[in-house]
Amino acid sequence: MPETASTTRAPDALLPSLAPLLHEWLPRQRWFAGKGRRVTGFTLDAATELLPLDGTGPGLLHLLVRVEQPGRPAGTPADCYQLLLGVRTQLPPRLGPALIGRIRQGPLAGRAVYEGLRDPRLAGLLYERLRTPGRTGPLRFHATTALPPALAPRMLDAEQSNSSLVFGDSFILKIFRRVSPGANPDLELPLALSRAGCARVPAPVAWFESGASTLGVLQPYLRDSRDGWRLALDSLADGRDFTVEARDLGRATAEVHLALAEALPTRRLARAETEQLAAAMDRRLHAAAQAVPALLPYVPGLRAVFAAASGGAAVQRIHGDLHLGQTLRGSDGGWAVIDFEGEPAKPLDERRSPQPTVRDVAGMLRSFDYAARTHRPWNADWASRCRAAYCTGYAEASGIDPRADPALLRAYETDKAVYEVVYEARHRPDWLPVPMSAIERLAAP
């Protein structure tokens, strides 16, 4: 399906007509990364009509829009966002909550514009495009297998940095909202794991992209699974032991790491590179202490933790943002690992860089601590037993105990806790005692 006349006829008029609506709507979206900074303008990277806008029914407009905001480092491009906008002359009442606004001028004057993913007809069209690989304007659609037709879509409301659609309880489509040039790890790594025969990660069955940017990935939907965070909280609430599950999760993590090391390059850091890692942690600590003064008394002890991390660690591709919420346990008791995008706030090149595997381990250890802290009174023994069981399971599957290099593991756990302190201070002050208790423990000699 080629681009239609209106997208090529008046692209310069399209964005100015949408800009007043986007100024109001974009900063309110959960996935908008520039909150707290005013929007000063927009630049259109691409506009594609996936469904014609001049027909009698709804149209679907795919946009890649750069958002200009002050405070951006010199030489760095403005953030680019993927928008899928529905366009109708009259908006049915059932789609009222999806309304963005009515356009007052330009080629779409008088039309209602709304969040297209909330329209089952338009969401279904996106699935049909994934079923039929090919090109639509600058968009390229790929599939690794034949997909069944006509699966009913529904939009999930739980995600923060992206949007997801479930089709017929069979597939889930993650749509990346903030996009960057380069392969997104949430496509790149599951594809590599699938080729390596790793069954711990749902294999991508389709995806779409524009230029060098990954825009969305379709994977099997594990509908009978429950996420590890909810399972851990239920265990705490019921007073049940969670060490068997934690040990199995450690084994699953190790299997993913082993498969990634088999599928993608690995290497060993030189001592100077390890020192650079420690120096970067120290810089993050300095910035965090300026933002959250409660950290200041612990800075000398935390710096000592970073300074102790030395030697030539092995590095490879890892998950990059591993915690209990990124895991699913099936009805058969097996664990799956999901969401390989890494921390979305970090640059794509950094998220794709090889890292020590203990970074993932440290993230999971912090997650057990967070789960235990949701319980009243704090169940420190539950967290300690889960952490030990997880490391034991990891060692059983990999032959390498993450506790064998305690200085490096402690450094990564400390770096994660410092990040958590800043996050909680900004977004959830009531949760600040959770990472601060870890800071107190980690800073002790």
Beta strands, then each sheet from edge to edge (+ up, - down):
strand 1: 41-51
strand 2: 59-68
strand 3: 79-88
strand 4: 99-102
strand 5: 112-115
strand 6: 134-136
strand 7: 139-143
strand 8: 153-156
strand 9: 162-167
strand 10: 171-176
strand 11: 178-179
strand 12: 206-210
strand 13: 213-220
strand 14: 226-227
strand 15: 267-268
strand 16: 314-315
strand 17: 327-329
strand 18: 335-337
sheet 1: 1+ 2- 3+ 5- 4+
sheet 2: 1+ 2- 3+ 11-
sheet 3: 6+ 7- 12+ 13- 10+ 9- 8+
sheet 4: 14+ 17- 18+
sheet 5: 15+ 16-
end
